Amino acid sequence: MRFMSLSKFAGAAAMLCALGVAAVALADGADAIKARRALMKQDGAAGKAMFEIMTGKVPFDAAQAAAATTEISKVGHTFASQFDEYFPDNSKTGDTKAAPALWDNKDEVKKLFASLETDATAATAAASKGADAFKAAAEKVGGDCKGCHEKYKLQ
């Protein structure tokens, strides 16, 4: 019995160490910039797929539409729930496209990411209702992206 408790303790300690390493990695400004750029790249690819469906460049396919907005929702959730890890104060400068105003308005930016998650989740659900329902819901997602990029992305 004692051996079992020790092995559970060792497993928990290993997991905490791994989480600590991940937190330390993002605590470095350059690593945080790299991590958020990777997520934005994913978001951009999903946004492009969503836009191509919305504009008819690609025929509507409910599964593809839902996949695109699901990915956007995940990115919105990640940024909203882990904002300080992806946008620490030491990542204001460097190879970033985030505007300085982002750090002055953190609460607003978190709300924008939360809205992105909510609206993308709604668009995912709308995909099963057909092209028109999806397009109407996806317009809100596009508006979320535009609203944040206009204010908080360097051009």
Secondary structure, DSSP 8 states (H G I E B T S, - for coil): -HHHHHHHHHHHHHHHHHHHHHHHHHHSHHHHHHHHHHHHHHHHHHHHHHHHHHTTSS---HHHHHHHHHHHHHHHHHHHHTHHHHS-GGGSSSS--B-THHHHTHHHHHHHHHHHHHHHHHHHHHHTT-HHHHHHHHHHHHHHHHHHHHHHB--
